[in-house]
Amino acid sequence: MLKIESVSKKFGKKEALSDVDLELDAGIYGLLGDNGAGKSTLMRLLVGVDKPTKGRILYEGEDISQLKGKYRDLLGYMPQEFAVFPGFTAGEFLNYMGALKGLSKRELKEKISRVLAFVNLEDVKDKKVSTFSGGMKRRVGIAQALLNDPKILILDEPTAGLDPGERIRFSNILSNMSKDKIILFSTHIISDIEAITKNIIILNDGKIRAKTTSDKLIEKMEGLVFEVTIPFSELAAYEKKIQIIRMRYEGEYLKIRYTGSTLEGARPVQANLEDYYILHRNEVI
Ligand SMILES: Nc1ncnc2c1ncn2[C@@H]1O[C@H](COP(=O)(O)OP(=O)(O)OP(=O)(O)O)[C@@H](O)[C@H]1O
């Protein structure tokens, strides 16, 4: 188990994380937060590339800063700006990363074919990474993070910039991971979390706002979300009466998803995670 105890991280005067307490057991967790919320900072502390200004992080009761190499051996990490040396083939890159992780030549051969099969890149093992699409590069990123069969896998925005097809492939890869690991991935794309896991951690403005399941958050919105179509010219008047979640132009009209009182012509709709996040992302629960 990973335990984050009263962790704060300051960069000069800016407090990127404030007094974060969090416990993570085996499972897949989606870390959701706005830009600048502190997600990458939290992940960098968890993998030990940065140190907390205050507080500590424990793995199975021991401070990770004391565990050093023993802790690193348990980790797989894909940073947000994941770069693959373009001159390398996928196979060469994984060999290089595996060697850095201290795997022997014999182990590497078997591990590399296993991880490449897992991310579905076996066929392009001998192709240069510079010829890969963004999604394929991310899959190489996951493959390198998995080489040492980590107990803790930290993925910083693994789906950013992916096209819908790659996004689905990536979601499938993550949801098929073995359930005995702690897997934490960050995103600000709500539908990605919904596709991968029910466990959600909301972090905003450096503070943990929620650690719960998507079902519980959606439950809070049940019966409170409606849709109504109004003439565009009446938007200002409606804005005074309701809280708009989202709207879409339909010719001269606007289709509005909102919460508030039932308006004439409005129909109740099934609430979703985005409804909760847009309205309540800074509330502590
Ligand atoms: N090395 C640094 N020096 C100064 N400020 C930093 C540094 N790293 C992060 N910050 C600041 O800390 C805050 C949290 O940044 P962080 O990158 O953790 O957010 P994030 O949730 O990962 O955002 P994004 O979704 O945009 O990647 C931001 O205000 C950021 O500007």
The ligand as a Gaussian input file, in Angstrom:
#p B3LYP/6-31G(d) Opt

LIG

0 1
 N        9.350000      23.055000     -11.440000
 C        8.404000      23.963000     -11.180000
 N        8.711000      25.239000     -10.875000
 C        7.755000      26.156000     -10.596000
 N        6.435000      25.887000     -10.601000
 C        6.062000      24.648000     -10.883000
 C        7.011000      23.619000     -11.203000
 N        6.329000      22.466000     -11.455000
 C        5.012000      22.775000     -11.315000
 N        4.847000      24.075000     -10.977000
 C        3.565000      24.752000     -10.712000
 O        2.818000      23.945000      -9.822000
 C        1.442000      23.892000     -10.198000
 C        1.038000      22.454000     -10.441000
 O        1.663000      22.000000     -11.646000
 P        1.492000      20.541000     -12.207000
 O        2.344000      20.424000     -13.429000
 O        1.705000      19.560000     -11.125000
 O       -0.059000      20.536000     -12.619000
 P       -0.878000      19.487000     -13.494000
 O       -2.132000      19.201000     -12.744000
 O       -0.023000      18.331000     -13.852000
 O       -1.229000      20.347000     -14.780000
 P       -1.400000      19.922000     -16.327000
 O       -2.694000      19.169000     -16.406000
 O       -1.474000      21.260000     -16.997000
 O       -0.213000      19.132000     -16.705000
 C        1.308000      24.806000     -11.415000
 O        0.896000      26.077000     -10.967000
 C        2.703000      24.854000     -11.969000
 O        2.923000      26.054000     -12.650000

